[in-house]
C-alpha cells in the first residue's frame, strides 16, 4: 500500500489534474485551461448547430499548447449563453406544448406578477409557444402524485396526429403535478416517440 501511495504521489506531481473552463457564447467559444500555475486560453467560433464541435476544437488547441491530453483534464466547468440568447432573440426551435386539460393558457397567464403592478395598460411579453401550438389532454395528478383522472391515451394520439401536420421541431410536455408522479408524462413521451419519431420531445 505504501508503495502505491508513493506511486500515486509521483504521478500527481508529474501530471497534475488540469482544470478546463468552457463558455459557449453566441459568437465565440472561450476555453481556459489551468495546469497548476500555467494558464492556456483558446477562442474559436461557436458552431451553433453542434456546439460541442467548437468546444472540442478549442480544447484541443489549449491542450496542445500545454502539452497535455484529454485524459489529463480532471475538472470541467461549462457555461453557455446559447439557451438565454435563443429565448431573448426567439430564434429557438419552433415548439408545441402539451398540457393538462384546462391549463392551455397557463404559460400566458403565468403568476400575474408584473414589473409595474399599477400599470393597467401594461403589455406583457408574448409566450414562447403561441396559442395555436398549445394543446391539452384529459388527465390529472394531485399534489401527492395520486391519479385523479387517468390519462386519455386516445386524446394523446389525436394530438400527435395534429402535431405531424404542423411545421414544428419540438414538443414540450408539462402536466400538472408531474413532479410528484411522472407516469402520465412518460406515457405521452412513449406515444410521441412512436407516432412522431422525428420530433424532439422534452418532459418536464
Secondary structure, 3 states (H helix, E strand, C coil): CHHHHHHHHHHHHHCCCEEEEEEECCCEEEEEEEECCEEEEEEEECCHHHHHHHHHHHHHHHHHHHCCCHHHEEEEEEEECHHHHHHHHCCCCCEEEEEECCCCCHHHHCCCCCCCCCCCCCCCCCCCCCHHHEEEECCEECCCCCEEECCCHHHHHHHHHHHCCCCCCEEEEECCCCCCCCHHHHHHHHHHHHHCCCCEEEEC
